[in-house]
Amino acid sequence: MRDAPFLLIGEGTSEIQKSIISKRLLDEYRI
């Protein structure tokens, strides 16, 4: 799985990063 490195940082951080990335994608592309 490609998210393996994020698991090393911490499960909580990975979830936060995913939410931040998803928000950025929505802001950039405005789906």
Contacts in CASP RR format, 6 or more apart in sequence:
PFRMAT RR
TARGET T0000
AUTHOR 0000-0000-0000
METHOD contacts of the structure
MODEL  1
MRDAPFLLIGEGTSEIQKSIISKRLLDEYRI
3 14 0 8 1.000
6 13 0 8 1.000
6 14 0 8 1.000
6 17 0 8 1.000
7 14 0 8 1.000
9 17 0 8 1.000
25 31 0 8 1.000
END
